[in-house]
Structures are given as C-alpha cells and as structure tokens.
C-alpha cells in the first residue's frame, strides 16, 4: 500500500498544474480521493468538491485552480 498526499493553494491568479503519477508502482491501481475548487470557488472560498478516481503509474491529470483556490489529494 502507498499513502501519498499533496496540497496546493493558489493565491495570485487562476492557474493549471499537471500532476504525473510516475511515482506509483507499475501494474497497480490506486484510489485517489481529492478536493478541488467548486464552480463558485472564485467568489466563495468554501465552495469545493470531493471526488474519487482510479489512478495508476503513467497517468496524468491537469488541476485547475481559481484565484485563492486550492487542491488536495490522498492516494491509497
């Protein structure tokens, strides 16, 4: 089992980050639980969504954060 966590906060302006999962063990699938900015996060900081996704080594996601937004995930 791998437990990995990451948090990111954006202060200045909207931006997109790319996250590669090359650090995960090849041949295994992991569950990622993550929190991302909600549709109104640019106006209301408490607006966020909790989601889950299956990820494996070699996958990549793009994370869009609004101004003063953030993103956090745990992979197990």
C-alpha positions as a printed Julia matrix, in Angstrom:
76×3 Matrix{Float64}:
   0.0    0.0     0.0
   1.18   3.52   -0.81
  -0.17   6.51    1.04
   0.6    9.81   -0.66
  -0.82  13.24   -0.03
  -0.46  16.63   -1.67
  -1.92  20.08   -1.06
  -1.66  23.17   -3.2
  -3.08  26.66   -2.7
  -3.26  29.37   -5.31
  -3.09  32.99   -4.16
  -2.37  35.31   -7.07
  -4.33  34.18  -10.11
  -6.01  31.22  -11.73
  -3.65  28.51  -12.97
  -3.47  24.9   -14.09
  -0.99  22.35  -12.74
  -0.14  18.99  -14.3
   0.38  16.04  -11.99
   2.05  12.86  -13.24
   1.66   9.6   -11.36
   5.0    8.1   -12.45
   5.94   7.68   -8.77
   3.3    4.96   -8.32
   4.24   1.3    -8.58
   3.68  -0.04  -12.09
   0.92  -2.61  -12.55
  -1.16  -1.45   -9.59
  -4.29   0.69   -9.49
  -4.82   3.15   -6.65
  -7.78   5.12   -5.35
  -7.27   8.87   -5.19
  -9.62  10.95   -3.06
  -9.28  14.63   -3.87
 -10.79  18.01   -3.15
 -10.97  20.61   -5.9
 -12.39  24.09   -6.36
 -16.15  24.17   -6.81
 -17.93  26.09   -9.54
 -18.24  29.22   -7.34
 -14.86  28.97   -5.6
 -13.64  32.19   -7.17
 -16.34  34.08   -5.26
 -16.94  31.8    -2.26
 -13.84  30.16   -0.77
 -15.89  27.45    0.95
 -17.08  26.06   -2.4
 -15.28  22.8    -3.15
 -15.99  19.3    -4.45
 -14.82  15.94   -3.09
 -14.18  13.32   -5.77
 -12.54   9.93   -6.18
 -10.71   8.47   -9.16
  -8.7    5.39  -10.01
  -5.08   6.19  -10.96
  -2.02   4.19  -11.97
   1.59   4.81  -12.91
   1.79   6.73  -16.17
  -1.5    8.59  -15.68
  -1.55  12.39  -15.7
  -4.19  14.91  -14.65
  -4.5   18.66  -15.08
  -5.59  20.54  -11.97
  -7.33  23.88  -12.49
  -7.3   26.22   -9.5
  -9.09  29.56   -9.27
  -7.61  32.62   -7.56
  -7.4   31.86   -3.83
  -8.4   28.28   -4.61
  -6.7   25.02   -3.8
  -6.43  21.29   -4.38
  -5.64  18.37   -2.07
  -5.46  14.6    -2.59
  -4.72  11.33   -0.84
  -3.77   8.25   -2.85
  -4.06   4.82   -1.28
